[in-house]
Amino acid sequence: MASTVRFIAHFSINDKSEYKKYVEGFFPLLAKHGGKFLTYDDQPTVLEGSHEPGRTVMIEFESEEALMTWWNSDEYRALATIRHASTTTHSVYFLHSAQ
């Protein structure tokens, strides 16, 4: 069974101009590492609990190894400093088994 990895992050954006710099660098780096941008939503429908204002994104990688190579790359770690300075972020990932 092949497993893809889905990565979900929610950003509460504190500095829009700095966050824009992060976004500009994000997409080329994601593509370089084989990541696929699936979707985003600035106002998702909340079924239960509460949801902080901001942006929720979902991306996909072919494997956990590919995700972690991207996440731990020197290029992404440098870019992430912009994200850290401009947002409050919550990130998770999970394996998705094709059946």
Backbone as CSV, one residue per row, in Angstrom:
resi,resn,N_x,N_y,N_z,CA_x,CA_y,CA_z,C_x,C_y,C_z
1,MET,0.826,-1.181,0.000,0.000,0.000,0.000,0.878,1.256,0.000
2,ALA,0.637,2.157,-0.923,1.380,3.413,-0.974,0.752,4.401,0.002
3,SER,1.584,5.171,0.666,1.091,6.174,1.609,1.572,7.548,1.202
4,THR,0.643,8.457,1.105,1.002,9.856,0.947,0.909,10.494,2.321
5,VAL,1.432,11.687,2.436,1.384,12.421,3.691,0.654,13.728,3.455
6,ARG,-0.314,13.995,4.284,-1.045,15.260,4.238,-0.564,16.117,5.406
7,PHE,-0.263,17.361,5.090,0.244,18.322,6.072,-0.780,19.448,6.160
8,ILE,-1.211,19.755,7.369,-2.188,20.826,7.578,-1.588,21.839,8.546
9,ALA,-1.696,23.100,8.164,-1.212,24.176,9.040,-2.276,25.260,9.128
10,HIS,-2.370,25.855,10.293,-3.248,27.008,10.484,-2.389,28.180,10.949
11,PHE,-2.519,29.288,10.238,-1.740,30.486,10.526,-2.658,31.588,11.031
12,SER,-2.391,32.094,12.224,-2.978,33.358,12.652,-1.958,34.409,12.247
13,ILE,-2.306,35.208,11.265,-1.352,36.135,10.659,-1.280,37.411,11.484
14,ASN,-0.072,37.719,11.974,0.157,38.892,12.811,0.744,40.057,12.025
15,ASP,1.425,39.777,10.923,2.060,40.802,10.092,1.891,40.404,8.622
16,LYS,0.887,40.987,7.967,0.537,40.586,6.603,1.657,40.817,5.598
17,SER,2.388,41.896,5.720,3.443,42.166,4.737,4.593,41.161,4.863
18,GLU,4.942,40.766,6.078,5.982,39.757,6.271,5.481,38.373,5.847
19,TYR,4.237,38.067,6.154,3.665,36.785,5.743,3.664,36.662,4.220
20,LYS,3.414,37.756,3.530,3.440,37.747,2.065,4.826,37.330,1.560
21,LYS,5.890,37.764,2.217,7.253,37.361,1.842,7.421,35.848,2.008
22,TYR,6.850,35.309,3.067,6.898,33.863,3.291,6.194,33.128,2.150
23,VAL,4.997,33.571,1.815,4.216,32.924,0.753,4.975,32.954,-0.571
24,GLU,5.609,34.073,-0.884,6.353,34.199,-2.142,7.488,33.179,-2.228
25,GLY,8.127,32.872,-1.133,9.202,31.897,-1.136,8.718,30.467,-0.976
26,PHE,7.517,30.315,-0.439,6.983,28.996,-0.113,6.727,28.120,-1.338
27,PHE,6.025,28.633,-2.323,5.593,27.803,-3.447,6.751,27.246,-4.279
28,PRO,7.756,28.043,-4.627,8.882,27.455,-5.361,9.615,26.380,-4.555
29,LEU,9.754,26.588,-3.268,10.448,25.618,-2.419,9.624,24.342,-2.247
30,LEU,8.317,24.488,-2.121,7.442,23.329,-2.033,7.566,22.474,-3.293
31,ALA,7.516,23.111,-4.460,7.627,22.393,-5.730,8.983,21.700,-5.852
32,LYS,10.024,22.377,-5.428,11.372,21.809,-5.490,11.465,20.489,-4.723
33,HIS,10.688,20.373,-3.655,10.723,19.176,-2.813,9.590,18.201,-3.128
34,GLY,8.914,18.421,-4.235,7.879,17.481,-4.656,6.569,17.600,-3.920
35,GLY,6.399,18.677,-3.161,5.140,18.884,-2.447,4.064,19.393,-3.383
36,LYS,2.836,19.084,-3.052,1.686,19.504,-3.854,0.745,20.315,-2.970
37,PHE,0.471,21.553,-3.372,-0.461,22.399,-2.636,-1.872,21.943,-2.978
38,LEU,-2.651,21.556,-1.973,-3.996,21.050,-2.220,-5.064,22.123,-2.109
39,THR,-5.064,22.874,-1.011,-6.105,23.879,-0.825,-5.778,24.789,0.352
40,TYR,-6.522,25.874,0.451,-6.468,26.738,1.622,-7.863,27.295,1.855
41,ASP,-8.101,27.780,3.055,-9.380,28.406,3.370,-9.140,29.433,4.469
42,ASP,-9.652,30.626,4.253,-9.542,31.676,5.264,-10.742,31.694,6.205
43,GLN,-11.806,30.996,5.837,-12.998,30.938,6.687,-13.652,29.558,6.586
44,PRO,-12.995,28.523,7.103,-13.596,27.190,7.014,-14.844,27.082,7.882
45,THR,-15.685,26.154,7.553,-16.876,25.883,8.347,-16.462,25.065,9.567
46,VAL,-16.749,25.581,10.733,-16.395,24.907,11.977,-17.558,24.017,12.394
47,LEU,-17.284,22.737,12.542,-18.324,21.792,12.946,-18.411,21.632,14.454
48,GLU,-17.285,21.824,15.139,-17.265,21.649,16.581,-16.106,22.440,17.159
49,GLY,-16.297,23.015,18.320,-15.225,23.764,18.964,-15.100,25.161,18.390
50,SER,-13.923,25.737,18.553,-13.696,27.099,18.083,-12.549,27.095,17.079
51,HIS,-12.449,28.159,16.343,-11.430,28.274,15.308,-10.889,29.694,15.332
52,GLU,-9.584,29.820,15.452,-8.955,31.132,15.441,-8.996,31.706,14.031
53,PRO,-9.171,33.013,13.902,-9.107,33.631,12.579,-7.744,33.374,11.940
54,GLY,-7.718,33.287,10.636,-6.473,33.074,9.926,-6.659,32.199,8.710
55,ARG,-5.604,31.519,8.313,-5.589,30.714,7.087,-5.214,29.281,7.422
56,THR,-5.985,28.341,6.903,-5.680,26.927,7.031,-5.287,26.412,5.658
57,VAL,-4.170,25.694,5.593,-3.677,25.160,4.318,-3.478,23.662,4.426
58,MET,-3.591,22.985,3.278,-3.310,21.553,3.211,-2.394,21.309,2.024
59,ILE,-1.293,20.589,2.296,-0.364,20.200,1.242,-0.125,18.700,1.345
60,GLU,0.470,18.142,0.291,0.676,16.701,0.236,2.074,16.380,-0.264
61,PHE,2.638,15.332,0.301,3.925,14.800,-0.142,3.755,13.321,-0.428
62,GLU,4.632,12.771,-1.251,4.536,11.351,-1.615,4.905,10.422,-0.468
63,SER,5.622,10.946,0.530,6.031,10.106,1.656,6.367,10.978,2.862
64,GLU,6.446,10.316,4.011,6.865,11.008,5.227,8.301,11.494,5.080
65,GLU,9.132,10.703,4.420,10.521,11.102,4.195,10.600,12.379,3.360
66,ALA,9.782,12.473,2.312,9.782,13.682,1.472,9.348,14.907,2.270
67,LEU,8.317,14.742,3.090,7.855,15.842,3.949,8.969,16.301,4.873
68,MET,9.595,15.361,5.554,10.618,15.726,6.527,11.865,16.283,5.864
69,THR,12.186,15.855,4.656,13.315,16.434,3.922,13.036,17.904,3.631
70,TRP,11.822,18.214,3.172,11.412,19.607,2.942,11.446,20.394,4.259
71,TRP,10.785,19.866,5.282,10.642,20.557,6.569,11.998,20.871,7.193
72,ASN,12.937,19.966,7.089,14.245,20.133,7.718,15.314,20.713,6.801
73,SER,14.962,21.024,5.560,15.952,21.589,4.638,16.416,22.956,5.132
74,ASP,17.659,23.277,4.860,18.196,24.585,5.248,17.382,25.713,4.628
75,GLU,16.950,25.515,3.380,16.167,26.555,2.695,14.838,26.792,3.393
76,TYR,14.143,25.717,3.751,12.848,25.915,4.406,13.021,26.446,5.824
77,ARG,14.011,25.975,6.539,14.234,26.481,7.902,14.492,27.986,7.874
78,ALA,15.248,28.467,6.859,15.488,29.911,6.724,14.184,30.639,6.420
79,LEU,13.385,30.090,5.517,12.098,30.703,5.178,11.154,30.685,6.376
80,ALA,11.206,29.627,7.151,10.322,29.504,8.310,10.567,30.599,9.341
81,THR,11.753,31.180,9.378,11.984,32.281,10.323,11.058,33.456,10.021
82,ILE,10.745,33.656,8.736,9.786,34.715,8.360,8.397,34.342,8.863
83,ARG,8.022,33.072,8.686,6.713,32.610,9.172,6.621,32.760,10.684
84,HIS,7.672,32.373,11.386,7.665,32.485,12.844,7.478,33.930,13.296
85,ALA,8.091,34.858,12.571,8.011,36.272,12.942,6.671,36.913,12.576
86,SER,5.947,36.325,11.619,4.742,36.982,11.116,3.437,36.257,11.446
87,THR,3.516,35.059,12.026,2.304,34.296,12.322,2.437,33.540,13.632
88,THR,1.320,33.069,14.104,1.272,32.017,15.109,0.769,30.805,14.346
89,THR,1.506,29.717,14.379,1.213,28.575,13.524,0.997,27.307,14.335
90,HIS,0.043,26.515,13.876,-0.195,25.171,14.398,-0.140,24.241,13.197
91,SER,0.727,23.224,13.229,0.927,22.322,12.097,0.832,20.871,12.541
92,VAL,0.232,20.053,11.677,0.170,18.614,11.898,0.328,17.913,10.558
93,TYR,0.693,16.634,10.609,0.658,15.831,9.399,0.169,14.438,9.729
94,PHE,-0.354,13.768,8.706,-0.809,12.413,8.893,-0.615,11.617,7.599
95,LEU,-0.444,10.316,7.759,-0.282,9.428,6.625,-1.651,9.106,6.039
96,HIS,-1.702,9.063,4.727,-2.942,8.716,4.022,-2.642,7.490,3.179
97,SER,-3.201,6.358,3.541,-2.950,5.114,2.820,-3.935,4.962,1.669
98,ALA,-3.402,4.734,0.474,-4.236,4.467,-0.683,-4.709,3.019,-0.606
99,GLN,-5.988,2.806,-0.777,-6.524,1.446,-0.686,-7.194,1.033,-1.961
